[in-house]
Amino acid sequence: MARCTERISLASYAQRVEDSLGRRYPEPAHPYRNDYERDRDRIIHARAFRRLENKTQVFSRRYSDHFRNRLTHTLEVAQISRTVARALRLNTDLVEALALVHDVGHPPFGHAGEAVLDRLMRQHGDRFDHNLHALRVVERFEQRYIAFPGLNLTFEVREGIIKHSRDYDPASYPELAEYRLEERPPLEAQLIDVADEIAYNCADLDDGYESRLLTLDLIRRSVPCFERWYARVDHNWPAAPEKLKFNEALKALLNALVTDLIETTRRRLRRLRFRSPHQVREYPKRVVGLSPKMARENSALKAFLYRRLYSHREVDAERKRIIRSIEELFAYFMANPRSLPPFYYAQVQQEPVHRIVCDYIAGMTDNYVQQQHRRFCL
């Protein structure tokens, strides 16, 4: 009865599990879980998901054990996404699966690792895209079942993995033709990109302050949307410790962003009057998003973080060390592919060596990169 009630409560524009295009390899239905719930559980039990615990978000564990890693960031995205999905009457099971899987293709050491792998791949006429790598992870590298390779996720989860944060030109990516690149993704997938940005902007501001690389005075002077909330907190609790006032202001900012996302998207959906997910797909633009005013403030926060945190000399010094380690490890395996683990070396018979080397390094944790670098390059 609960499952029936949940289906009825979904909006007409939500993606219903009974309308799923299904799995690549057909499987019998589960008696207690729908297909999107099973996808969520398969993702949680995947090795690639567990490895996110030791992959950098912004700060490595050299700074502190308290800072976000790629796994805790993923959980924060899932929490925000579920809240928004429930408010908009979207399919929360699909949203949760997409939120939990959205970063499994990220390489070690955050965006620094992604940037260096992409540059190395371009030297071979190829590229590295963490979304496309995530698809390879769930389709090929997660080996948990006898009956099929990968996790055998539903079409909508696989589609959302690659399309949640960007649109792909069908002419440039013919290998992705099955994912309907000429169409927009469902609202459940569109939601993940905005929730992701809200989560990491607020979290990185928090970690930047905790690391002492960003001072409260600098944040208040440079981020108007934060200062607006901090000034209210400071007026109401002038004698409170600075850290607690910072926490209150940051929570208020996060709540304001999420609330704006819900209310703005709800107004758009009422105006557009979608009656099915198909109409969402055919619409020329993405629908889920912030209001123009809040989008500008969020962009200003993002620009501040790039300018003052991600480019900070201490973060940059560690980034250079990371880049050098990955470059040297990549070069070693290109020259010595037999040193790859047997599973990866076997793939060399089907794909170029540089692609397999990239796959192997992208799957490493921060610690394992350092361990392998000491083993093969020092």
N, C-alpha and C positions, 0 to 999 in steps of 0.2 A: 504493500500500500504506500509506503514511504517513497519507493522508487517511482510509482505512478504519479504521486503528488508532485515530485520533483520535476518530472517531465512536463506536467501541466503548467508549472510555474515559470518555465522558460519562456522568454520573449519569442516572438515570431521570427526575429532576425538571428536568434541563437543557433549554434550548430548542435543538432540533436544526434546523439550517439546512434540511434536507429537509422539515421540517414548517412552514416559513415560509408566511405568507399571501401572500407575494410582493410585487410592485411595483405601483404604480398603473397604470403603462404596461408591459405585458409586454415582456421582452427575452430574447433567446437566452442560454443559459448560457455562461459563460466556460470555456475548456478547462483553466485552471490555478488559478483562484480561485473560491471559493464566493461566494454572494451577500453574506454578511456581510463577507467580506474586500474585496469590491468596494465595499461601502458605506464601509468604513474608508478605502479609498484615495480615494474621491470626496470624502470629508470633508477629508482632508489636502490635497487639491488645490484646495479651495474658497477663494475670496477671503475669505470671512467667517472662515475658520480662520486665514489668514495675518494678518488684521487684529488677531487677539488679541494679537499681539506688541506692539502699541502701544495696549493697553487696560489701565488700571490694575487691579491687584488690591487693594492697600491704599495703597501709596506710588507716586506718580508718579515719572517719571524726574528730576524736579527734585531729589529726594533723592539718588538714586544709580542707576547702571546695574546694580547687583548685586542689587537687590530683585526679588522675583517680579513678573511681569506675568501677564496672564490666560492667555497661551500657556504659560509655564513652569508655572503652576499646573495647567493642563490635562494637561500631560505627567506631572506628579507624580500626579495622580488616575489616569491610565492605568496608571502603574507599580504603584500600590497595588492597583488593581482587577484587573489581570492576576494578581498574586500570589494574591489571595484567590480569584479564579475558578478558578485551577488547583488550589488546595488543596481546593476544594469540588466539583471536577469539573464546573464550569459551562462554558458555551460561551465560550471566551476571545476568539474572533473577534467575537462579538456584544458582549461586554463592552468590548473595545477600541474598537469603533466608537462605542458609547454614551459612553464616557469622553471620547473626542476631540471629540464633538459637543455635549457637555452644556452648554457655555458659549458657543456661537456666537451666542446671542441676547442676550448681555449688552451693554448700551450702554457708551459710553465712561465712564471715571472710576468704575468699580466700582459699589458699591451706592448711592453718592450719585447717580450718573446715573440708576440705575433708580428710585430714590425720587422724584426730581423729575419724571421722565417720567410716572410713574404718577399723581402729583398733578396734573400738567397735563392728562392724559387724563381724569381724573375730573371736571375742570371742564367737560368736554364729554360727560359721561355715559358715559364709556368707561373703559378701564383699560390698564395696561401690565404684562405678565407676561413675564419674559425667556424662560421655557420656551415659551410660545405664540408669542413673536416668533421663537424659533429654528425653530419649525415653519414659519413664514412664510418664513424665510430659505431653508431647504432645499427648500421647495415652490415658491417664486415668484421670489426675488431672485437666486438663483444661476443664471445663464443660461450653460450650457456645452454644451448638446446641441441638435441640430437637431430630433430626434424628439419631444422633450417638454420642458415647463418644469421648472425646478428640478433637483434631483439624482436624482429618482426612486428614493429609498431604499426599502428593504423596510419592510413594515408594522411589524415589531418594533422597528426603529430609530426610526421616526417615533413609534410609541407610547411608546417609552422616553424620547424627547426631552421629551414633555409630562408623563409620569407618574412619572419616576424619583424626583422629590423631593416630590411631593404628590399627593393624591387630589382629583379634581374632581367636584363635584355634577352628575350628569347633567341635572337640571332647570335648572341655571344655565348650562350650556354645551351647549345642543342642537347647536351647530355641530361639536362634537367627538364626536358619537354613534358614529361609526365606530370609535373607539378604545376601546370597551368600558369606559366609565368606571365601570360598576358592579362591575368586577372589579379585583383587584390586578394589578399588572404582573408579568412573569416575574422570577425571582430575579436574572437578569443586570441588569435595570433597577433593582431594589431595591438592589443592591450599590452602584451608582454614588453614591447619595445619602450613604451612610455613609462611603464612601471619600473623597468630596468634603469632608465635614466633618472627617475625620481629617487630610486633607492641608492644608486651610487653617488649622485650629487650630494645628498644629505649625509650619507655614511662617510664619504671622503672628507666632507667638511668637518665631521666629528673626529675622524682619525687624524686629520691634519692639525686640529686644535690639540688633541691628546698628545700628539708627537712633539708639540711645541714648535713645529715648523710654521704654523699659522698662529698669530696672536689674536686675542679677542679684539683688541683695538683695530688691527688691520682688517679683520672680518667685518666689524661694524662699519668701518669707513668705506669698504669696498663692495659690500653685498647689501644693497638697500632692502631686499625682501627679508633678510635675516634681521637687520637693524630695526625694522618696523616692529617685529615681534619682541626683540630683546628690550627695546625701549619700554614696551608695555610691562614686561616681566620686572624690569628694573624699577619701574614706578610702583608696582604693587608690592614687591619684596626687596626694597633697597638694601637691607642688611643681610640678605641671603648670600651664601658663598658663590663666588663667580662661576664655578663649575656647574652648580645646580641651576643658576640663572641661564647659563649657556644651554644646558639640557632642556629646560622648559621652552626656550626660544626655538631650539632646533625641532623639538616635537611639534610645536605650533606651526612651524614652516612646513614640515612633512605633512601634517594634517591639512594645511591649506592647499598644498599641491594636489594631494589625493582627492580632496573634496572638489577642487576646481576641475580635475579630470573627470570625475563622475558627473558633475552637473553640466559641464560643457558638452560632454559626449551625449548625455541624455537629451539635452536641447536639440542637438544635431539630429539625433535619431527620431525625435518627435517631428521635426521639420521634414526629414527625408521620407518618413513613413515606410520604411522597409517592411516587407511582408515575408521575406525569406532570406536565408543566407546567400542564395543565388543573386539577389539584388545587391547585396553587399559586395559580392565578388565583381559584379558588372560596373559598379560605381567607379568613376575614373580616379578618385582620390581616397586616401585613407580617412576614416571617420573618427577614430578614437584619438583624442588629443586634448591639450590644454587650451584655454582661451588665449587670444592674442596677447593680452596683457601679462598673463601668468607665463606664457611661453617665452616672452621677452625676458622676464625676470629669471626664469629657469636658465635661459641661455646665458644671461649675465653671470649667474652663479657658476655655470660650467666654464665660461671663459676665465673667470677668476681662478678657479681650481687649476686650469691648464697653466695659467700665467704664474701663479704663486706657489702651487704645490707640486704638480707633476713636473714642472721645470725647475724646481728648487735644486740648488747645487748638491745637496746631500742625496736626494733621490736620483739626480742625474749621474752622480758618481757611481752609485750602485748599478744604474742602468748600463753604463759603459762596461762595467765588469761582467754583467750578465750577457751582454751582446758578444763580448769577446769569447766567453765560454761556449755559447751556442755556435758561433761561427767556427771555432776550432773543432768542436765535436761534429758538426756537420761535415767539415772538410775531412775529418778522420774517417767517418763512415762512408763517405763517397769514395775514398781511396781504398778502403778495406771493408767492402760490404759483407764479407764472410764473418766479420765480427758482430754483425747484427744477430739478434736472437733467431732461432730456427724458423719461427712462425713468420717473422718479417723477411728473412732471407728468402724464404720460399716464394714470397710475393714478387721478388725481383724478376721471376720468370714471366710474369704477366704485365708488369708496369715498369716505367723507368726507375732507375736507382734513386734519383733525386726525390721522387715522389715517396718512395718507401722510407728513405732516410728522414724526410720531413715528417711522415706519419709517426715514425718511431719517436723522434724528439718531441713532437707536439703532445704525445701521450705521457711524457715524463712529468713527474712532480719536480718541484724546485730542488728538493734534496737529492733526487736521483740524477738530475742534470749535473749537480756538483760532484756526486760520487762517480759518475761515468767520465766526467772531465778529468778528475784526478787519476782515474784508472788508465785512460787512453791518451791523454794529451799532456800530462806532466811528467 
